[in-house]
Amino acid sequence: MIPLSDDNPTLRTPVVTYLLLGAIGATWVFIQGAGLNSQAMAASVCDLGLIPGELTGLARVGQRLPIGGGLSCAVNDLPINRLTPLTSMFLHGGWGHLLGNCLFFWVFGNNVEDSMGRLRFLVFYVVCGLAAAAAQVLVDPASPIPMVGASGAISGVMGAYLLLYPRVRVNMLFIIFIIIRIIPLPAWLVLLWWFFLQLVSGLPQLNQVDSQGGVAVWAHVGGFVAGLVLVKLFENRELTSRRTGWRHRLHPDHP
């Protein structure tokens, strides 16, 4: 189930959404070698990815984690580790990871930016990303596994969208064996189902620490909850009111 678009036009050009997508893409190409250089990928993930045990000091300095191809990440205590909750938001682990995050951000981010204004949206995005990182660190504070990806911050954007536009239709791509369908569904159903899947995936990690890596689902949960909690603080009600009136004029029969 993949979101392709929504029935929710914007009043203003989503400049910050464009800039963040551009920054993510530039980081992937110029710092991570577009996934084509294993050394560059390993260095970016190890040096700029968030390693919970480095932030908390609970991972042993020098501890090594194999990451494939004969490469490994070593836990260190360098000052740059304090910046990794921010730098990790712009890194990705592969093309699928990158494109999936960018698609979700494009579908949901432009409307949230349009409802907050550009500066507020930028701050909101960063704060949700930091909250997502904090949630993952809290769940596994001694982990030596690097965490990368914009999905925590994007989860916050999705949480905001749920409260701002719950009844807007989202065009979802369904692929079942050889059957391909695009089905419009209300945003509340899409987003609550996504959040439920994150919870189901994350609950086993509370009983047994995930030492093998994988998806940082508690970062998704933390970011989503942060978005729900903070959206009304960052919302520009004048912009939201203008958007609502405009949508009703364009679609008088739309909820």
N, C-alpha and C positions, 0 to 999 in steps of 0.2 A: 504494500500500500504506500504509494509515493505521491506527495502533493506536487501538482504541476502549476496551478495558478489559483486565484480566488476571484470572486465577484465583488471586488472592493477597490475601486479606482482611487488614486491619490490626487490631492489638490495641488501639491507642490512636488518638484523633483526631489527624490530621496537622496540628497547629496551625500549624507553620512553613510547611508547603506552602500552607495557606490564606492566611497572611499575605503570603507572597511573591507569590502570585497576585493578592491584593488590591493590593499595592504596584505590581505591573506594570500592573494595570488602572487604578489611580488615576493613575499616570504618563501612561498613554495618554490618559485623558480630560482631566485637569486641566492637564497640561504640554504635551501634543502635540495637544490639541484634538480628540481622537478621529479624527484624520485628515481632519477637515472644514475645518480652517483651514490653508491652505498656508504662511502666514507662521509660525504657531506650530510646524508640523512642521519647517520649514527651520531655524528658530532652535534648536529642541531638538536636532536632529541635528547641526547645525554647532557649537553651543556645548557640548553635553553628550555628544556621540558621541566615540568614541575615534578620533583621527587619528594614525596611527603616526608620520608625519613631524613632528608637533608634539611628541610625547614624546621622540623621538630628536634633534630639532633638525636633521634632514636635509632637511626640506621648507623651501623658501624662504618666509619671512614675507611675507605679502601675496599669495602665489600663490592664484589663484581657481579653483574647480572648479564648473562649471555643474551644477545639480541639477534643472533643468527649470522651466518656468513663468517664465522670465526671472530666476530666483533663482540665487545661487551661494554657495558656502562659501569663506571666505578663511582661509588659514593664519595663525595668530597665536601669540604666546608668552605668553599669560596664565597666571597661577598655577593657575587652575581646571583647566587641561589635565592636571595631575597626578592629578586625581580622576576623569578620564574612564574609566579602566579599570573603575571601580566604577559610575559613573552610566550608562555605556552599556549595562550589563546590564538596565536597566529601560526602555529605549527600544526602539521598533519602527518599521519602515518602512512598515507598512500593516496592514490588517485581517487579511489572509491570514497575514502574518508573525506577528502577535500570536496569533491563534487557533491556528495550528499549533504554536507553542512552548508555549502554555498546555495544549493537549491532550497533547502528549508529556510535559510536566512532571506533569500530573495522573495519567497512567497509571503512570509509573515513580517519581515523587517520593515519594508517600505511603508506599510500602513501604520505600524506602531510609531515609526519616525514621524509620519504625517500627523499623528495625534499628540506628539510630545514637543515637536520642534527639534531642530538639529542638535543644538548643544545639549539639551536635556537628554535626548536619545543617546548621544555618545556617552554621557556620564552613566546613564542607566545601563547601557550595554556592558561597560567596564565593571560596574558594581555587581551586576548579575554574574559576570564571569568570575570575579573574585569570590563571590558567595558560593559558586559552584566548586571552585577549587577548595575552599574551606570545608565544604561538605565532604569531599573525597578524602581530604587529609584527616578529618575527624573520624571517618569510618576505619581508616587504616593508617594511623599516624607513623608507623615504623616502616612502611613499605619502601623498598628501594626501586620500585618500578616507575619509570618516567610516565607522566601523563601529558598528552598534547591534544590540541584540538579546540575549535571554536564552539563546540557543541554545548558547553556549559552556559556561555553567554547567550547563545541562540535559544537555548531552553528557556532562559529568562524572557526573551522576546516572545516566545510561544505562550508562556504564562500570561504575559501582558495582553496578548491578542485574545486569549480566552475570555478575559474580563471585558475587554473593549468591544469585541465583535463576535460574540458567541453564536449568533444566528447567520452570519455570513456564510455563503456556500463556498466550499473549497473543492476544486476539481481534483479528484484522487485517481491515480492510475493503479488499476488492479491487474496483476498478471497471474493467472492460474493455469498452469501447464501451457496449452497453446491458446488459451482464451485471453484476450487483452481488451479491457474495458476502461473507459474514463467515466467515473460516477461522481456527480456533485453531492457532497455531504455537508451538513452544518459543521461549522468550526468547532463547536463545543464537543461534538461526537468524536471528531478526528483527534482533537488535542487531549481529551480525557482518556481516550483509548490509548494514545501514545504514552501518556503519563502512567497509566495502569501497567503497561508493558515494562516500563522502566522499574516500577516498584517490584513487580514479579521477578524481574531479572536480578534486582539488587538484594532482595531479602536473603538469599543464601549466603551472601558475602558477610552478613552480620553474624552468622554462626561459625563461618570458617573463612579466615582471611584469604583472599585470592592472591596467591603468590606466583601465579603464572601469567599475570597480565590480562589483557582483554579490554572490553569497553568499560569506561569509568562511569557506570550507570548512576552512582550516587552524586556525581557532579551534575548529571542531567537533572536528577531530582532536586538537588539544592538550587540549581539555577532556575528551574521552573517555579519552585516555591518562592524564591526571591522575587521573580517577576510578578507573581500574584500579589505578594505583600507590598511591593514598591510601586506598582503601576499607577495607583491613584496619587501618589506623592509626586510622580514625574509627569503625569498627564497634564496637558494644556487644555483646559476645558473649553476655552474659546475655539481652539482648533478642532476639537472633537465635535463641538456643536455645529460648526460650519460644515464639517465633513458629513455629519448626520443629515443636515438639511439638504446638502447637495445630493447625497445618495437617494434621498426620498424624491427629489425632483427628477432624477434620472430614472429611478425605478419605483414609481408610486405604489406598486403592488408588492414590493419586496419588504420583508420584515426588517 
